[in-house]
Amino acid sequence: MATDLTEADTATLVASAQAGDRAAFGTLYERFRKLVHGVLLANAQADDVPDLLQDVFFVAFRKIPSLRDRPTFAGWVSAIARNEARMHHRRSRETVEIPDQHSGSQKTDDRLNAHEVLRAVQRLPLRYREPLLLRLVEEMNGEEIAAQLGLSHGTVRVYLHHGLRLLRTELGDSDG
């Protein structure tokens, strides 16, 4: 399974992708898609994430020949994701979300609540945003998050604990 790759496996896939093997790059995409998605959610508007996800992997595909330290693909593609989100934010015009007043469905209410929670997460410090979104949205466990972000498992646990506490405060939950 692609999610069980070691750094050596990643380095081998990167080398193959650098040599023009599209299937190898496809495996890298499958392995790191959730990581990039979580990083983008932490740094961009949710509606922009699907397009940005494609942009990130397009940039990575174009620039992979220049990646020298092959085992660091996760950090490299994460940096591309952060940069793409930042550049998109700079290019974007500010918009105002208009709530749908004609829909009283529970699904719409849940979606608005999800957007509020995402905005609250995006107001947290970056060190908490990415691990939280990888855990809550991408459903990665602590060890997977640690491996993807290049952190120790203990650090991830601390970031998740503090991040959840800050998120509860941000959302106005005084019981947290």
Secondary structure, DSSP 4 states (H G I P E B T S, - for coil): -GGG--HHHHHHHHHHHHTT-HHHHHHHHHHHHHHHHHHHHHHS-GGGHHHHHHHHHHHHHHHGGG--SGGGHHHHHHHHHHHHHHHHHHHSPP--PPP-TT---HHHHHHHHHHHHHHHHHTS-HHHHHHHHHHHTS---HHHHHHHHT--HHHHHHHHHHHHHHHHHHTT-TT-
